[in-house]
């Protein structure tokens, strides 16, 4: 039986994981158009959200966990910024990024609220 980690039960981690999958698909589209660096950046920022939530959950100190939640929230904003710039560059359409942007906004709010309870 595989181990179960504390972060797997956190709604913010679960939402981040779903969003990472969505952003990974967008990265594949960018890669298919030969925008390899952009694709790599999207993947890294998407994984940074879940990785920081997971890493912080392993802390023994609440203040340290909050700091990692802040890093995760900042990565959410990094992802949103990239999507908006990609739209400006016409690499993606408004329709393609509408749902991920809504999900990023929701996740940002949930991370903020979760952090306030720590």
Secondary structure, DSSP 4 states (H G I P E B T S, - for coil): -----GGGG-HHHHHHHHHHHHHHHHHHHHHHTT-HHHHHHHHHHHHHHHHHHHHHHT-SSHHHHHHHHHHHHHHHHHHHHHHHHHHHTTSS-HHHHHHHHHHHHHHHHHHHHHHHT-
